[in-house]
Amino acid sequence: MTKNKNLHRFHLSRRAALAAVAVSAAALFAFAAPAPSFAEDKSIKVGIMAGEDEDVWRVVTSEAAKNGLTIETVIFNDYTQPNEALERGEIDANAFQHQPYLDNQIQQHGYHIVPVGYTGVWPIGLYSKKHKAVAEIPEGAVIGVPNDPSNEGRALRVLQNEGLIKLKDGTGILATVADVSDNPKKIEIKELDAGIVGRSIDDLDAGVVNTDWALKSGLSPAERIAQEPIADNPYRNFIAVKEENKDADWVKTLVSSYQNDTVKAEFDKVYKGTGLSAY
């Protein structure tokens, strides 16, 4: 979010986040060559988020062991912690975020962290229990969106893609309601914590909800009436490491241990189509 999954409960001031200049997504490396084996076992720590990803990374750990790489997963419950832990050297890699989130973290904290391989994407969606299609959303409808900078801009683009609003020309990925230039249905856009939008869906005409929170809120794919496009999605999640390690052999092994059919099968099983492999 990387996921999206995320990614989405970090605490940045609105002013600081809006001042952040989104940098170009770094090129992520696809390692076609076989993963190197090590003369002796190499051990690393990888930070991931609690939940479904723990099941996926059990399979990644098994795949890595075949090539002499021992992975210890370190579980986090707060999206602000894994990058700090990586920067301090408490872990060797993390896998939980998308580029807009990392860009903001670097802008705020000066981290020396780079992406090295894509994992998955969790498309943010517009959900409703009152309307079966976007066209049914009435004038004056109340639509909830996440209030954190990276996800609010993401949500507003979903509304724009569906013709519900229009954003000012040149608006970047950190758009807010102040950037809405046209609102033909006079929709009330209600800014809520990312974890609250899905749980408030009964009181809203619709809400833009991150996939992980949609699952936790009991929303079903049948209640998703629109979602962001997959092609060229800037919110693909990735494995990240310190810049100084980006070309290390163990990084290549780590990425290839994730980007394979065995892990993809587990990913598909765990996320049941709500997340998609992104490599």
QUIZIWO-V261487 format. One record per residue. RES is the residue in one letter. SS is DSSP state (~ for helix, > for strand, _ for the rest). PHI is phi as a letter, one per 30 degrees, with the letter a starting at -180 (999 if undefined). PSI is psi in degrees with one decimal (none if undefined). Layout:
res=[RES | RES]
ss=[SS | SS]
phi=[PHI | PHI]
psi=[PSI | PSI]
//
This chain:
res=[M | T | K | N | K | N | L | H | R | F | H | L | S | R | R | A | A | L | A | A | V | A | V | S | A | A | A | L | F | A | F | A | A | P | A | P | S | F | A | E | D | K | S | I | K | V | G | I | M | A | G | E | D | E | D | V | W | R | V | V | T | S | E | A | A | K | N | G | L | T | I | E | T | V | I | F | N | D | Y | T | Q | P | N | E | A | L | E | R | G | E | I | D | A | N | A | F | Q | H | Q | P | Y | L | D | N | Q | I | Q | Q | H | G | Y | H | I | V | P | V | G | Y | T | G | V | W | P | I | G | L | Y | S | K | K | H | K | A | V | A | E | I | P | E | G | A | V | I | G | V | P | N | D | P | S | N | E | G | R | A | L | R | V | L | Q | N | E | G | L | I | K | L | K | D | G | T | G | I | L | A | T | V | A | D | V | S | D | N | P | K | K | I | E | I | K | E | L | D | A | G | I | V | G | R | S | I | D | D | L | D | A | G | V | V | N | T | D | W | A | L | K | S | G | L | S | P | A | E | R | I | A | Q | E | P | I | A | D | N | P | Y | R | N | F | I | A | V | K | E | E | N | K | D | A | D | W | V | K | T | L | V | S | S | Y | Q | N | D | T | V | K | A | E | F | D | K | V | Y | K | G | T | G | L | S | A | Y]
ss=[_ | _ | _ | _ | _ | _ | _ | _ | _ | _ | _ | _ | _ | ~ | ~ | ~ | ~ | ~ | ~ | _ | _ | _ | _ | _ | _ | _ | _ | _ | _ | _ | _ | _ | _ | _ | _ | _ | _ | _ | _ | _ | _ | > | > | > | > | > | > | > | > | _ | _ | ~ | ~ | ~ | ~ | ~ | ~ | ~ | ~ | ~ | ~ | ~ | ~ | ~ | ~ | _ | _ | _ | > | > | > | > | > | > | > | > | _ | _ | _ | _ | ~ | ~ | ~ | ~ | ~ | ~ | ~ | ~ | _ | _ | _ | _ | > | > | > | > | > | > | ~ | ~ | ~ | ~ | ~ | ~ | ~ | ~ | ~ | ~ | ~ | _ | _ | _ | > | > | > | > | > | > | _ | > | > | _ | _ | _ | > | > | > | _ | _ | _ | _ | _ | _ | ~ | ~ | ~ | _ | _ | _ | _ | _ | > | > | > | > | > | _ | _ | ~ | ~ | ~ | ~ | ~ | ~ | ~ | ~ | ~ | ~ | ~ | ~ | ~ | _ | _ | _ | _ | > | > | _ | _ | _ | _ | _ | _ | _ | _ | _ | ~ | ~ | ~ | > | > | > | _ | _ | _ | _ | _ | > | > | > | > | > | _ | ~ | ~ | ~ | ~ | ~ | ~ | ~ | ~ | ~ | ~ | _ | _ | > | > | > | > | _ | ~ | ~ | ~ | ~ | ~ | ~ | _ | _ | _ | _ | ~ | ~ | ~ | > | > | > | > | _ | _ | _ | _ | _ | _ | _ | _ | _ | > | > | > | > | > | > | ~ | ~ | ~ | _ | _ | _ | ~ | ~ | ~ | ~ | ~ | ~ | ~ | ~ | ~ | ~ | _ | _ | ~ | ~ | ~ | ~ | ~ | ~ | ~ | ~ | ~ | ~ | ~ | _ | _ | _ | _ | > | > | _ | _]
phi=[999 | b | 999 | 999 | d | l | j | b | c | d | c | c | d | d | d | d | d | d | d | d | c | d | c | d | d | d | d | c | c | c | c | d | d | e | d | d | c | c | e | b | e | c | c | b | c | b | d | b | c | d | k | e | d | d | d | d | d | d | d | e | e | d | d | d | d | d | c | i | c | c | c | c | d | c | c | c | c | b | d | d | d | d | d | d | d | d | d | d | i | d | b | c | a | b | b | a | b | c | d | e | d | d | e | d | d | d | d | d | c | i | d | c | b | b | d | b | a | d | c | b | b | c | d | d | b | c | c | a | c | c | b | d | a | e | d | d | d | d | d | i | d | c | b | d | b | d | c | d | e | d | d | d | d | d | d | d | d | d | d | d | d | c | i | d | b | b | c | e | e | i | d | d | d | c | d | b | d | d | c | d | c | b | b | d | c | h | d | d | c | c | d | b | e | e | d | c | e | d | d | c | d | d | c | c | d | a | a | c | b | d | e | d | d | d | d | d | d | i | d | c | e | d | c | c | c | a | a | d | d | d | d | h | d | d | c | d | d | a | d | b | b | d | e | d | c | d | c | d | e | d | d | d | d | e | d | d | d | c | d | a | d | d | d | e | d | d | e | d | d | d | c | h | i | d | c | b | d | b | b]
psi=[-16.2 | none | none | -13.7 | 30.8 | -138.7 | 49.7 | 7.6 | 19.3 | 152.6 | 99.5 | 144.2 | 146.9 | -41.6 | -43.6 | -40.0 | -39.9 | -24.4 | -17.4 | 135.3 | 120.3 | 122.2 | 159.3 | 143.4 | 129.5 | 147.7 | 130.9 | 139.2 | 132.4 | 118.3 | 101.4 | -28.0 | 153.5 | 146.2 | 137.5 | 148.6 | 150.6 | 147.1 | -37.1 | 156.8 | 137.8 | 135.1 | 135.0 | 162.4 | 132.4 | 125.2 | 127.5 | 168.6 | 148.3 | 147.7 | -144.2 | -32.7 | -23.1 | -38.6 | -42.6 | -44.0 | -17.5 | -38.4 | -40.5 | -44.2 | -40.9 | -41.3 | -40.7 | -37.3 | -28.9 | -22.3 | 22.1 | 13.2 | 117.9 | 122.1 | 127.0 | 118.8 | 137.1 | 120.6 | 131.1 | 152.5 | -0.1 | 124.4 | -15.0 | -12.4 | -38.9 | -35.4 | -37.1 | -42.1 | -37.9 | -44.5 | -36.6 | -8.8 | 12.4 | -25.3 | 164.7 | -19.9 | 162.9 | 164.1 | 93.3 | -6.7 | 164.6 | 172.9 | -45.2 | -36.9 | -47.1 | -40.1 | -44.7 | -40.0 | -41.5 | -41.6 | -37.5 | -37.3 | -7.3 | 27.2 | 151.2 | 64.8 | 137.0 | 151.2 | 146.4 | -11.1 | 132.8 | 152.7 | -78.1 | 171.9 | 139.1 | 93.5 | 128.7 | 143.1 | 160.0 | 118.5 | 149.3 | 140.5 | -4.8 | -24.4 | 136.1 | -8.6 | 154.7 | -36.8 | -21.5 | -11.3 | 122.4 | 169.6 | 138.9 | 10.2 | 152.9 | 120.7 | 126.5 | 143.5 | 153.3 | 146.5 | 2.1 | 149.5 | -50.6 | -35.4 | -26.8 | -45.6 | -39.3 | -44.6 | -41.3 | -31.2 | -32.0 | -44.9 | -37.8 | -42.1 | -29.4 | 4.2 | 13.5 | -31.7 | 172.2 | 135.9 | 155.1 | 145.6 | 137.6 | 2.9 | 131.8 | -167.7 | -8.9 | 36.0 | 150.1 | 177.5 | -23.1 | -16.7 | 2.3 | 120.3 | -18.8 | 132.5 | 73.9 | -30.3 | 6.7 | 46.6 | 138.1 | 116.0 | 115.4 | 117.1 | 121.2 | 160.3 | 142.3 | -36.0 | -11.7 | -27.3 | -51.5 | -36.4 | -14.4 | 8.2 | -30.4 | -25.6 | 2.4 | 158.2 | -34.5 | 166.4 | 142.3 | 117.2 | 133.7 | 146.6 | -43.7 | -39.4 | -29.6 | -43.9 | -45.5 | -25.9 | -0.4 | 16.7 | 144.3 | 159.5 | -27.9 | -22.1 | 1.4 | 113.3 | -5.1 | 157.5 | 163.2 | 155.5 | 153.7 | -40.1 | 133.0 | 33.0 | 121.8 | -2.6 | 22.4 | 135.2 | 161.5 | 165.4 | 136.7 | 149.5 | 171.7 | 143.9 | -35.5 | -17.6 | 0.9 | -25.9 | 8.4 | 147.7 | -38.6 | -27.6 | -41.7 | -41.0 | -41.4 | -47.5 | -46.2 | -24.7 | -20.4 | -43.8 | 75.6 | 167.2 | -32.6 | -45.9 | -39.2 | -39.7 | -41.9 | -41.1 | -48.0 | -37.7 | -44.7 | -44.4 | -6.9 | 39.4 | -7.0 | -25.6 | 152.0 | 139.2 | 141.5 | 31.9 | none]
//
